[in-house]
């Protein structure tokens, strides 16, 4: 059946050099000389010349007509003239109006390497392809953002529906929404502002209490004591934080999983040091032998600084920062690895050139501190090189530190932008939900960005099929 085309088995396995094959690409028909195709033996059409059976032919084309001896390819006919021009000239040319994604897929199908793109088009082609890859990455990021936001919104909706089966569910739901969503209503905004003021006031009193003007007060026994005004603010803050945590716990839709939420853990940690300190003081007063526990109480008092993390409940930026750090452990690890390599290298260099002239850099561990301060561009100035070789080493260390820090920061910043955008979308969707009249349907989410990237390539291919470009006239000689 195919022996008439490709020759009988006993007479050779290749077509004659002046033979021609007939191809049909999506309705576009053309006769091609075998000697033209054989110049590029790795391409798909040239491999047809070596086929000896219909099965091997159908591995390379979509259909084969025994009667017409015609090979059919179900491909875009608008792009095939570029392939014909390649066989005639040995070079590929890429017109500016072409979709790079479709063109790249097309030449890959025909077995043509990008190496054959002519120098006049190569630079623009690769630049456009890199831009396309970057747009695809942004589309995938937007897809992940939209998908994650939708999943979180469904989780929020699932929590809200749990109140329907609980006692006083409607009232508890309103209180829960007011406490857990700062921008949900006017009352929730007022509570949020009050919480922020209490947190800032608590931190301010802790800082002012460390100043000599306020820490020199003594009680009746001559022992240092806290300023009564600061103590009043501290007790009010602890009362507010405790009331806030207990209220959230009482109206929570799922009590068993309440402390699985990081913000609820932060609320607990912010008040726990006060009650532990109170318990330790009671134990010390009743048992003088345990007076050393008083030092533990002093350490616990310093843990009040963790209350600043409570602001994350009221700040989209802080929550986005936490999500970024949680999902950027690879980039952070890469940054630490770069710094560790640089510090190790430059500390040894500094030790080698400075150990005889500088008393501060006589050991490698001492040089670690200098290299860390220099690579992070902090520059305390407590330890500095004095020799010319040491100063050159310091210059290289500082320049390397700038490059090392900048490289992963870009990736981390892109992730922060992604999470911030996702968090804002989630907050807007939550605020648009109205549960006063019961829950009837899942809150709607705009999924346009989620599906846009899926049809992007298809639309580009369809537009190429219907496009008739004047710039293709230069290829018409290869067609006719």
Secondary structure, DSSP 8 states (H G I E B T S, - for coil): --HHHH--GGG-SS--TT-EEEEEETTEEEEEEHHHHGGGTTSHHHHHTT--SHHHHHTTSSEEETTTTEEEE-S-HHHHHHHHHHHHHS-B---TTS-HHHHHHHHHHTT--GGGB-HHHHHHHHHHHHHHHHHHHHHHHHHHHHHHHHHHHHHHHHHHHGGGGSTTHHHHHHHHHHHH-TTSSHHHHHHHHHHHHHHHHHHHHHHHTTSHHHH--B-TTS-B---HHHHHHHHHHHHHHHHHHHHHHHH-S-GGGGGGSHHHHHHHHHHHHHHHHHHHHHHHHH-GGGTTHHHHHHHHHHGGGGGGGGGGGG-HHHHHHHHHHHH-HHHHHHHHHHHHHHHHHHHHHHHHHHTTT-GGGSSHHHHHHHHHHHHTT----SS---SHHHHHHHHHHHHHHHHHHHHHHHHHHHHHHHHHHHHHHHHHHHHT---TT---S------HHHHHHHHHHHHHHHHHHH---GGGGGGHHHH-
